[in-house]
């Protein structure tokens, strides 16, 4: 599978959400953001992409091929997910970063260190008692929220998948940590197809296109400036959150 387009179309109803007359075309290399209130379908859409839930009707195409033509393993190898709450295990930092890595990457120390550097993890890892061999505790309890997010980003850098999904990846962070992680995020999605889900809108100002969802429907789409000029749902969301934003030009 190459880093070509995604096409999601049709009418889909699942236990988690309702998509009606839904059609979304994402070009290869395009960076899109999904925004909307809770329950609008943002996270449920990513579950369909990963086939965590199956469509009851409609189709999802990758590079013009139906997603059902791929095995689950081969499909998921092409998509990196950076979630709001990364899953960490009571193992070493090294093991947690290498969780989804292929055999070649898992045995290449230089790649591991580079992924840590790219994700802004290396500085704090080098200060840990056993550095990469430090145990993180159950669910990563020994690490801060920002450190756990950096580990998740390091995984994604190491996976180097052509499609990246970021699901509320900075929503629980303070503004300084968020700004640092934003830099890593923009490096991660460079030259990749990216879907960014956000309640806080500070991560999406640079996206090629913003998709506004409401109850499983696309009600607006366009760039940040275009949507502000429409004075619709997105503009209202922006006004409510405008005091929370990181300066995009300095991020």
C-alpha positions in Angstrom: 0.0 0.0 0.0 1.4 3.4 -0.9 0.7 6.8 0.7 -2.1 7.5 -1.7 -5.6 8.7 -1.1 -8.3 7.6 1.3 -11.9 7.6 0.2 -14.6 7.1 2.7 -18.1 7.1 1.3 -21.6 5.8 1.7 -24.0 5.5 4.6 -22.7 3.9 7.7 -24.4 3.0 11.0 -22.6 1.4 13.9 -23.0 1.1 17.6 -20.7 4.0 18.2 -22.1 6.6 15.8 -24.3 7.3 12.8 -22.8 8.5 9.5 -25.5 9.4 7.0 -24.8 10.1 3.3 -21.2 10.6 4.3 -18.5 11.1 1.8 -14.9 12.3 2.4 -12.0 12.3 0.0 -8.5 12.7 1.4 -5.7 13.2 -1.1 -2.3 11.6 -0.7 -0.2 13.7 1.6 -3.1 15.9 2.7 -3.4 17.0 6.3 -6.9 17.3 7.5 -8.5 18.0 10.9 -11.7 16.6 12.3 -13.5 18.9 14.7 -16.9 18.9 16.3 -18.6 18.4 19.6 -18.4 15.2 21.6 -20.5 12.5 19.8 -20.1 14.1 16.4 -18.2 11.0 15.0 -14.6 12.1 15.1 -13.1 9.1 17.0 -15.7 6.7 15.6 -14.4 7.5 12.1 -10.9 6.4 13.0 -12.3 3.2 14.5 -13.7 2.5 11.0 -10.4 3.2 9.4 -8.6 0.7 11.6 -11.5 -1.7 11.3 -12.0 -1.8 15.0 -15.7 -1.7 13.9 -17.0 -2.8 10.5 -19.3 -0.6 8.4 -22.8 -1.9 8.1 -23.0 -0.2 4.7 -20.7 1.9 2.6 -17.1 1.4 1.8 -13.6 2.7 2.8 -11.0 2.8 0.1 -7.2 3.0 0.4 -5.5 3.8 -2.9 -8.7 2.9 -4.8 -8.9 -0.5 -3.1 -11.6 -1.6 -0.7 -10.2 -1.7 2.8 -11.7 -5.2 3.2 -9.2 -6.5 0.5 -6.4 -6.1 3.0 -5.7 -8.2 6.0 -6.1 -6.4 9.3 -2.3 -6.7 10.0 -1.3 -5.2 6.6 -3.9 -2.5 6.9 -2.8 -1.4 10.4 0.8 -1.5 9.4 0.0 1.5 7.1 -1.5 3.7 9.9 0.1 5.1 13.0 -2.1 6.2 15.8 -1.1 8.7 18.5 -4.0 8.6 21.0 -5.0 11.0 23.7 -4.0 8.5 26.4 -1.1 6.3 25.1 -1.0 2.7 26.2 2.2 2.1 28.1 3.2 -1.1 29.7 5.2 -1.9 32.9 8.3 -2.5 30.8 11.3 -0.4 29.8 11.2 2.9 27.8 12.9 1.0 25.1 10.3 -1.8 25.0 7.5 0.8 25.0 8.9 2.7 22.0 9.6 -0.5 20.1 6.1 -1.9 20.7 5.0 -1.8 17.0 8.4 -1.7 15.3 9.5 -4.1 12.7 12.3 -6.5 13.4 14.9 -4.3 11.6 14.0 -1.2 13.5 13.8 -3.0 16.8 17.4 -4.1 16.5 18.8 -0.8 15.3 19.9 1.4 18.2 20.5 4.4 15.9 16.9 4.3 14.7 15.7 4.1 18.3 17.7 7.1 19.4 16.7 9.1 16.3 13.0 8.4 17.0 13.5 9.6 20.5 15.2 12.8 19.3 12.5 13.5 16.7 9.7 13.1 19.3 11.5 15.4 21.8 11.9 12.4 24.1 15.7 12.0 24.2 16.4 14.8 26.7 14.2 13.4 29.4 15.1 9.7 28.7 18.8 10.5 29.1 18.0 11.9 32.6 16.2 8.7 33.7 18.1 6.3 36.1 18.6 3.6 33.5 17.8 5.8 30.5 16.2 3.6 27.8 16.2 0.6 30.2 14.2 2.4 32.9 10.9 0.8 33.8 8.0 3.1 33.3 5.6 1.5 35.8 2.1 0.2 35.2 0.4 2.3 32.5 3.5 4.6 32.5 2.7 5.9 36.0 6.4 7.0 36.5 6.1 9.4 33.5 4.3 12.6 33.2 1.5 13.1 30.6 3.8 15.0 28.3 6.5 12.3 28.6 4.0 9.6 27.7 2.8 11.5 24.7 6.4 11.8 23.5 6.8 8.0 23.8 3.7 7.6 21.7 5.2 10.0 19.1 8.5 8.1 19.2 6.6 4.9 18.3 5.0 6.7 15.4 8.3 8.0 14.1 9.8 4.5 14.3 6.8 3.0 12.5 7.1 5.5 9.7 3.6 4.6 8.3 2.3 6.6 5.4 -0.9 7.5 7.2 -0.9 9.1 10.7 -3.9 9.7 13.0 -3.6 11.9 16.0 -6.6 11.6 18.3 -6.6 14.5 20.8 -2.9 14.1 21.2 -2.3 17.3 23.0 -5.7 17.9 24.8 -4.5 17.1 28.3 -1.2 19.0 28.2 -0.2 22.4 29.6 0.5 25.1 26.9 4.3 24.9 27.1 4.4 21.1 26.8 1.8 21.3 24.0 3.9 23.7 22.1 6.9 21.4 22.3 4.9 18.4 21.2 3.3 20.3 18.3 6.7 20.8 16.8 7.3 17.0 16.9 3.8 16.4 15.4 4.4 18.7 12.4 7.7 16.9 11.8 6.0 13.5 12.1 3.2 14.3 9.5 5.5 16.0 7.0 5.1 14.2 3.7 2.4 11.9 5.1 -1.4 11.7 4.9 -2.6 12.9 8.3 -5.9 13.0 10.2 -5.8 15.2 13.3 -8.7 15.0 15.8 -9.0 17.9 18.2 -11.2 19.6 20.7 -8.6 22.2 21.4 -8.1 23.9 18.0 -4.5 25.0 18.6 -3.1 21.9 16.8 -5.0 22.4 13.6 -4.2 25.9 12.3 -1.7 24.6 9.8 -3.9 21.8 8.4 -4.7 21.8 4.7 -8.4 21.3 5.4 -10.6 21.4 8.5 -13.7 19.1 8.5 -16.5 20.1 10.9 -18.7 17.2 12.0 -22.1 17.3 13.6 -24.0 14.1 14.4 -22.1 12.1 11.7 -22.5 14.7 9.0 -20.0 17.1 7.4 -21.5 20.5 8.0 -18.5 22.7 7.0 -15.0 22.2 5.5 -12.2 24.5 4.4 -9.1 26.2 5.7 -9.0 27.9 9.1 -9.4 31.3 7.5 -12.1 30.2 5.1 -14.2 28.8 8.0 -13.7 31.9 10.1 -15.0 34.0 7.2 -18.1 31.7 6.9 -19.1 32.7 10.5 -20.6 29.2 11.0 -20.0 26.5 13.6 -16.3 26.5 13.4 -16.1 30.3 13.8 -18.3 29.9 17.0 -16.0 27.2 18.3 -13.0 29.4 17.6 -14.4 32.4 19.5 -15.1 30.2 22.5 -11.5 28.8 22.6 -9.5 31.8 21.2 -8.1 32.6 24.6 -6.5 29.1 24.9 -4.3 29.1 21.7 -0.6 28.8 21.3 0.9 31.4 18.9 0.9 29.3 15.7 3.7 31.4 14.1 6.1 30.5 17.0 5.1 26.8 17.3 
